[in-house]
Amino acid sequence: MAAPGLEHVKERPRGLPAVYWALWVGTVANRLGTVVQPFLAIYLVQQSGLDVAKAGRVLGLVGLGALAAGPIGGALGDRLGRATALGITTTLAALAMVALGLSRGSLAVSASAFAVGLFGAMYGPVCGAIIADVVPREDRPRAYALRYWGANIGFAVAPALAGLLATESYSTLFFVDAGTTLILGAAVIPFLQKGRPVASDGKARSLRALASPYRHGAFLTFSLISALVMLVNRQVFTTLPLDIRAHSIGPRELGLLLGLNGAAIALLQPLVSRLTHRSRRVVLLSLGALLTGVGFGLPGFVAPSVASYAASIVLWTLGEMMMAGATPSLVADFASHDLQGSYQGAFQLGSGMAGFAAPVVGAFVMAHFGAAALWRACLVAGLVAAAGFLLRVREPADAR
C-alpha cells in the first residue's frame, strides 16, 4: 500500500514508478557532485590554515554530525511529509556546504563541518522512505540495489571531477557539491508536491510513535547484526590501505586495488540483482556477511601480494552487492507506512555508529595484535553475522 499523499503516482516505466527514476537520476547527480570529500583534508590544511591535528578533529566533527542525522531526517520525513522534508534537508545540506567553503577561522570551520555532517546525511532516510512508499514490496530489493548501483557510478567519477575542479579553485568544489544536492531535491519534489504529509492521520506525530524503531526487538536484532558487518566492511577506509602499504605495495597499485570495489559494482551490480531477485533476503544477507568475512579474512591467511588483495576485495565486494538491495528493503518491511522515515533513520544511526567505531577498533587491534589478527577477527565477525542472519532474523512477512 502506498503512503497517503502518494496515491497519484501511477506510472511505472520499466517496471518502477516515475518518481523512483527521478530519485535515481537525482542520486547519480548528487553522488557525481561529491567533490569535496576527496580533497577536504587537503583543503583544511592548505587553504584554511589548520594544522594536521586540527584538521583531523574537524573531519571527526563531520562524522559526529552524521550520527545524529538519521533519526532527525527520518522523523522529519514522517512528521512533515516526504516533499517538505526533502526540500528542507537538501537546502540545509547545500547551505552548510557553502558555509564550510566560505568559513575562516577554527571555530567557524568546525561549526560548518558539523553542519555538513548533520545536514548532509539527513536526507538519506527521507529518500529511503520515498522508495518504500512508491515501490511495491516485491520490487523493493531491486529498486534499492539499482539506486545503490547508480550512487556508486556517480561516486566513482566524483574524485576525477574533483581533481579537475581543484586545479582551478578549491571554492568551486563546495558550490558544485551544494548544487548537486539541490538537484536531488529539485528532481524528486515535483513528483511529491501534490501529496499531503504522510503523517496526516496524526499517528506518526507523537514522540512515542517516532521512537518505535528503538523498541522494536526484531528490528534492533537485525540492525545489530548488520552493524557487525558494517564494522568489518568499513576497514576499507582505514586499516586496509595501511596494511597494503606496509607490504611495499606502491600508491599506484593501492589506487588500482581500491578502485576494484567501485569498478566491480558498476559492472556487476545489475547482474547480481537479476540473479538473486527471487532469493530470500535473509539468505542473501547471510551469504553477503559470509563473503564479507571471508574477503576481509583472506589477508590473514595468505601471503600478501597484489593478487591476494585483489581476490580479497572482489570477495567482499560481492558480499556488499548481495546485501545492497536486501538490507534497506528489509528495513522498509519492518516499518508501517507512516513510520518509514523513522525506521530508515534508525538503521542509518546504527550503521553510522559502526562506521564511526570501525577505524578505532580496527586500528587498536592492528596496533596491539597485528594485521593478521585483525583480518582473522574480521572472518570470525563475518561468520557470526552470517549465522545471526539465518538464526535470528525473520522477514516481517514470515512473522505475519
C-alpha positions as CSV (number, residue, x, y, z in Angstrom):
1,M,0.0,0.0,0.0
2,A,1.4,3.4,-0.9
3,A,1.7,6.0,1.8
4,P,-1.1,8.7,1.9
5,G,-0.4,11.6,-0.3
6,L,1.4,9.5,-2.9
7,E,-1.6,7.7,-4.5
8,H,-1.3,9.9,-7.5
9,V,1.9,8.2,-8.6
10,K,0.6,5.6,-11.1
11,E,3.1,5.5,-13.9
12,R,5.5,2.6,-13.9
13,P,8.0,2.9,-16.8
14,R,10.4,0.0,-16.9
15,G,8.5,-1.6,-14.0
16,L,9.2,1.1,-11.5
17,P,7.4,4.4,-10.8
18,A,8.4,7.6,-12.5
19,V,9.2,9.2,-9.1
20,Y,11.7,6.4,-8.4
21,W,13.6,7.1,-11.6
22,A,13.6,10.8,-10.7
23,L,15.2,9.9,-7.4
24,W,17.6,7.6,-9.2
25,V,18.8,10.3,-11.6
26,G,19.0,12.8,-8.7
27,T,21.0,10.3,-6.7
28,V,23.5,9.8,-9.5
29,A,23.9,13.6,-9.9
30,N,24.2,14.1,-6.2
31,R,27.0,11.4,-5.9
32,L,28.7,12.7,-9.1
33,G,28.9,16.1,-7.3
34,T,30.5,14.6,-4.1
35,V,33.7,16.5,-4.9
36,V,34.6,18.0,-1.6
37,Q,35.2,14.7,0.3
38,P,38.3,13.6,-1.6
39,F,40.0,17.0,-1.0
40,L,38.6,18.1,2.3
41,A,41.6,17.2,4.4
42,I,43.9,18.9,1.9
43,Y,41.7,22.0,1.8
44,L,41.6,22.3,5.6
45,V,45.4,22.2,5.9
46,Q,46.4,24.2,2.8
47,Q,43.5,26.7,2.4
48,S,42.0,27.1,5.9
49,G,45.4,27.1,7.6
50,L,44.7,24.3,10.1
51,D,47.4,22.0,11.3
52,V,47.0,18.3,10.7
53,A,45.7,17.6,14.2
54,K,43.1,20.3,14.0
55,A,42.1,19.1,10.5
56,G,41.6,15.6,11.9
57,R,39.3,16.9,14.6
58,V,37.3,18.9,12.0
59,L,36.9,15.7,10.0
60,G,35.8,13.9,13.1
61,L,33.1,16.6,13.6
62,V,31.7,15.8,10.1
63,G,31.3,12.1,11.3
64,L,29.9,13.2,14.6
65,G,27.2,15.3,12.9
66,A,26.3,12.5,10.6
67,L,25.5,10.2,13.6
68,A,22.5,12.4,14.6
69,A,21.3,12.9,11.1
70,G,19.4,9.6,10.5
71,P,16.8,9.9,13.4
72,I,16.2,13.6,12.8
73,G,15.9,13.2,9.0
74,G,13.6,10.2,9.3
75,A,11.4,11.9,11.9
76,L,11.0,14.9,9.6
77,G,10.0,12.7,6.7
78,D,7.3,11.1,8.8
79,R,6.0,14.3,10.5
80,L,6.2,16.8,7.6
81,G,5.8,14.6,4.6
82,R,8.4,13.5,2.1
83,A,8.4,16.5,-0.2
84,T,8.7,19.1,2.6
85,A,11.4,17.1,4.5
86,L,13.4,16.5,1.3
87,G,13.2,20.2,0.4
88,I,14.3,21.3,3.9
89,T,17.1,18.8,4.3
90,T,18.7,19.2,0.8
91,T,18.5,23.0,1.2
92,L,20.2,22.9,4.6
93,A,22.8,20.5,3.3
94,A,23.6,22.8,0.4
95,L,23.8,25.9,2.7
96,A,26.1,24.0,5.1
97,M,28.5,23.0,2.3
98,V,28.7,26.6,1.0
99,A,29.2,27.8,4.6
100,L,32.1,25.4,5.0
101,G,33.7,26.7,1.8
102,L,33.4,30.3,3.0
103,S,34.3,29.8,6.6
104,R,37.5,31.2,8.0
105,G,38.9,30.5,11.5
106,S,38.9,27.4,13.5
107,L,35.6,27.9,15.3
108,A,33.6,28.8,12.1
109,V,35.2,25.9,10.2
110,S,34.4,23.5,13.0
111,A,30.7,24.6,13.2
112,S,30.3,24.4,9.5
113,A,31.9,20.9,9.3
114,F,29.5,19.6,12.0
115,A,26.6,21.1,10.0
116,V,27.8,19.4,6.8
117,G,27.9,16.1,8.6
118,L,24.4,16.6,10.1
119,F,22.5,18.0,7.2
120,G,24.4,16.2,4.5
121,A,23.3,12.8,5.9
122,M,19.8,13.9,6.9
123,Y,18.0,13.4,3.6
124,G,19.2,9.8,3.3
125,P,16.3,8.3,5.3
126,V,13.8,10.5,3.5
127,C,15.0,9.1,0.2
128,G,14.8,5.6,1.5
129,A,11.3,6.2,2.8
130,I,10.2,7.5,-0.6
131,I,11.3,4.3,-2.3
132,A,9.4,2.3,0.3
133,D,6.3,4.5,-0.3
134,V,6.1,4.2,-4.1
135,V,7.7,0.8,-4.9
136,P,5.7,-2.4,-4.3
137,R,7.2,-4.7,-1.7
138,E,8.3,-7.3,-4.1
139,D,10.2,-4.8,-6.2
140,R,12.0,-3.0,-3.4
141,P,15.1,-5.1,-3.3
142,R,15.7,-4.4,-7.0
143,A,14.9,-0.7,-6.6
144,Y,17.2,-0.2,-3.6
145,A,20.0,-2.2,-5.4
146,L,19.7,-0.1,-8.5
147,R,19.9,3.1,-6.6
148,Y,23.0,1.8,-4.8
149,W,24.4,1.0,-8.2
150,G,23.7,4.5,-9.5
151,A,25.2,6.1,-6.4
152,N,28.4,4.1,-6.9
153,I,28.7,5.1,-10.5
154,G,28.4,8.7,-9.6
155,F,30.8,8.4,-6.6
156,A,33.4,6.6,-8.8
157,V,33.6,9.5,-11.2
158,A,33.5,12.2,-8.5
159,P,37.2,12.1,-7.5
160,A,38.4,12.6,-11.0
161,L,35.9,15.5,-11.4
162,A,37.1,16.9,-8.0
163,G,40.7,16.8,-9.2
164,L,39.9,18.8,-12.3
165,L,37.9,21.4,-10.3
166,A,40.5,21.7,-7.6
167,T,43.2,22.7,-10.1
168,E,41.0,25.8,-10.9
169,S,39.7,26.7,-7.4
170,Y,39.0,24.9,-4.2
171,S,36.0,27.1,-3.7
172,T,34.4,25.7,-6.8
173,L,34.2,22.3,-5.1
174,F,31.9,23.5,-2.4
175,F,29.5,25.2,-4.8
176,V,29.4,22.2,-7.1
177,D,28.7,19.8,-4.2
178,A,26.0,22.1,-2.9
179,G,24.4,22.5,-6.4
180,T,24.1,18.8,-7.0
181,T,22.5,18.3,-3.6
182,L,19.8,20.9,-4.6
183,I,19.4,19.0,-7.9
184,L,18.4,15.9,-5.9
185,G,15.6,17.7,-4.2
186,A,14.6,19.5,-7.4
187,A,14.4,16.2,-9.4
188,V,12.1,14.5,-6.9
189,I,9.9,17.1,-5.2
190,P,7.7,17.9,-8.3
191,F,6.5,14.3,-8.2
192,L,5.6,14.6,-4.5
193,Q,4.3,18.1,-4.1
194,K,0.7,17.2,-4.6
195,G,0.8,14.8,-1.6
196,R,-0.3,15.8,1.8
197,P,2.1,15.0,4.8
198,V,2.5,11.3,5.3
199,A,1.6,11.8,9.0
200,S,-1.8,13.4,8.2
201,D,-3.6,11.0,10.4
202,G,-1.5,12.1,13.4
203,K,-0.2,8.6,14.2
204,A,3.4,9.4,13.4
205,R,3.4,12.8,15.1
206,S,4.0,11.7,18.7
207,L,7.4,11.2,20.1
208,R,6.4,7.7,21.2
209,A,5.5,6.7,17.7
210,L,8.7,8.1,16.3
211,A,10.7,6.1,18.9
212,S,9.1,2.8,17.8
213,P,12.2,1.5,16.0
214,Y,14.2,1.7,19.2
215,R,11.6,-0.5,21.0
216,H,11.2,-3.0,18.1
217,G,13.2,-6.1,19.2
218,A,13.3,-7.9,15.8
219,F,14.4,-4.7,14.0
220,L,17.1,-4.0,16.6
221,T,18.4,-7.5,16.3
222,F,18.6,-7.1,12.5
223,S,20.3,-3.7,12.9
224,L,22.8,-5.0,15.4
225,I,23.9,-7.9,13.1
226,S,24.1,-5.5,10.2
227,A,26.3,-3.2,12.2
228,L,28.7,-6.0,12.8
229,V,29.0,-6.5,9.1
230,M,29.5,-2.7,8.7
231,L,32.2,-2.8,11.3
232,V,34.1,-5.2,9.1
233,N,33.3,-3.5,5.8
234,R,34.5,-0.1,6.9
235,Q,38.1,-1.3,7.4
236,V,38.5,-0.5,3.8
237,F,38.8,3.2,4.7
238,T,41.5,2.8,7.3
239,T,43.3,-0.4,8.2
240,L,43.2,-2.0,4.7
241,P,45.2,0.8,3.0
242,L,47.6,0.8,5.9
243,D,48.2,-2.9,5.6
244,I,48.6,-2.8,1.8
245,R,51.2,-0.1,2.0
246,A,53.0,-1.9,4.9
247,H,53.8,-4.7,2.4
248,S,55.7,-2.4,0.0
249,I,52.8,-2.1,-2.5
250,G,53.1,1.3,-4.1
251,P,50.5,4.1,-4.3
252,R,49.6,3.3,-7.9
253,E,48.8,-0.3,-7.2
254,L,47.0,0.7,-4.0
255,G,44.8,3.1,-6.0
256,L,44.0,0.4,-8.6
257,L,43.2,-2.1,-5.8
258,L,40.8,0.2,-4.0
259,G,39.3,1.1,-7.3
260,L,38.3,-2.5,-7.9
261,N,35.4,-2.1,-5.5
262,G,33.7,0.6,-7.5
263,A,34.6,-1.0,-10.8
264,A,33.1,-4.3,-9.8
265,I,29.9,-2.7,-8.5
266,A,29.5,-0.7,-11.7
267,L,29.9,-3.8,-13.9
268,L,28.2,-6.5,-11.9
269,Q,25.5,-5.0,-9.6
270,P,22.7,-5.2,-12.2
271,L,23.7,-8.8,-13.0
272,V,23.9,-9.8,-9.3
273,S,20.5,-8.2,-8.7
274,R,19.0,-10.1,-11.6
275,L,20.4,-13.4,-10.5
276,T,19.3,-13.0,-6.9
277,H,15.9,-11.2,-7.2
278,R,14.0,-14.4,-6.3
279,S,16.2,-15.3,-3.4
280,R,15.1,-14.9,0.2
281,R,16.6,-11.8,1.7
282,V,17.8,-13.4,4.9
283,V,19.7,-15.9,2.7
284,L,21.3,-13.1,0.7
285,L,22.2,-11.2,3.9
286,S,23.8,-14.3,5.3
287,L,25.7,-15.0,2.1
288,G,26.8,-11.4,1.9
289,A,28.1,-11.4,5.5
290,L,29.9,-14.7,4.8
291,L,31.6,-13.2,1.7
292,T,32.5,-10.1,3.6
293,G,34.1,-12.0,6.4
294,V,36.0,-14.4,4.0
295,G,37.1,-11.5,1.8
296,F,38.5,-9.4,4.7
297,G,39.8,-12.5,6.4
298,L,41.8,-13.7,3.4
299,P,44.9,-11.5,4.0
300,G,45.2,-13.1,7.4
301,F,45.9,-16.5,5.9
302,V,47.7,-16.0,2.6
303,A,51.0,-14.3,1.6
304,P,50.4,-10.5,0.9
305,S,50.5,-9.6,-2.8
306,V,48.6,-7.5,-5.3
307,A,46.8,-10.7,-6.5
308,S,45.8,-11.8,-3.0
309,Y,44.5,-8.4,-2.0
310,A,42.6,-8.2,-5.4
311,A,41.0,-11.5,-4.6
312,S,40.1,-10.3,-1.1
313,I,38.5,-7.1,-2.5
314,V,36.4,-9.0,-5.1
315,L,35.1,-11.3,-2.5
316,W,33.9,-8.7,0.0
317,T,32.6,-6.5,-2.9
318,L,30.4,-9.4,-4.0
319,G,29.2,-9.6,-0.4
320,E,28.4,-5.9,-0.4
321,M,26.4,-6.3,-3.6
322,M,24.4,-9.2,-2.2
323,M,23.3,-7.1,0.7
324,A,22.7,-3.8,-1.2
325,G,19.1,-4.4,-2.0
326,A,18.1,-6.8,0.7
327,T,19.1,-4.6,3.6
328,P,17.1,-1.4,3.0
329,S,14.1,-3.4,1.7
330,L,14.0,-5.4,4.9
331,V,14.2,-2.2,6.9
332,A,11.2,-0.9,4.9
333,D,9.3,-4.1,5.7
334,F,9.8,-3.7,9.5
335,A,8.1,-0.3,9.3
336,S,4.5,0.7,9.0
337,H,3.9,3.1,6.1
338,D,3.6,6.1,8.4
339,L,7.0,5.4,10.1
340,Q,9.2,4.5,7.1
341,G,11.4,7.5,7.6
342,S,11.9,6.8,11.3
343,Y,13.0,3.2,10.6
344,Q,15.3,4.2,7.8
345,G,16.8,6.8,10.1
346,A,17.2,4.5,13.0
347,F,19.0,2.0,10.8
348,Q,21.3,4.8,9.4
349,L,22.1,5.7,13.1
350,G,23.3,2.1,13.7
351,S,25.3,1.8,10.6
352,G,26.8,5.3,11.3
353,M,27.9,4.3,14.7
354,A,29.5,1.2,13.3
355,G,31.3,3.3,10.7
356,F,32.4,5.7,13.4
357,A,33.8,2.9,15.6
358,A,35.4,0.9,12.7
359,P,38.7,2.9,12.5
360,V,39.1,3.0,16.2
361,V,38.5,-0.7,16.7
362,G,40.5,-1.8,13.6
363,A,43.5,0.4,14.4
364,F,43.5,-0.8,18.0
365,V,43.6,-4.5,17.0
366,M,46.2,-3.9,14.3
367,A,48.4,-1.9,16.6
368,H,48.3,-4.3,19.5
369,F,47.9,-7.7,17.9
370,G,49.0,-7.2,14.3
371,A,47.3,-7.1,10.9
372,A,46.9,-10.9,10.6
373,A,44.9,-10.9,13.8
374,L,42.6,-8.1,12.6
375,W,41.8,-9.9,9.4
376,R,41.1,-13.2,11.2
377,A,38.9,-11.4,13.6
378,C,37.0,-10.0,10.5
379,L,36.5,-13.5,9.3
380,V,35.0,-14.5,12.7
381,A,32.8,-11.5,12.7
382,G,31.5,-12.3,9.2
383,L,30.8,-15.9,10.2
384,V,28.9,-14.8,13.4
385,A,26.9,-12.3,11.4
386,A,26.1,-14.9,8.7
387,A,24.8,-17.3,11.3
388,G,23.0,-14.4,13.1
389,F,21.0,-13.5,10.0
390,L,19.9,-17.1,9.4
391,L,19.1,-17.9,13.0
392,R,17.9,-14.7,14.5
393,V,16.3,-12.6,11.7
394,R,12.9,-13.4,10.3
395,E,11.4,-11.4,7.5
396,P,8.4,-9.5,8.7
397,A,6.2,-11.3,6.1
398,D,7.3,-14.6,7.8
399,A,6.2,-13.3,11.1
400,R,2.8,-12.4,9.8
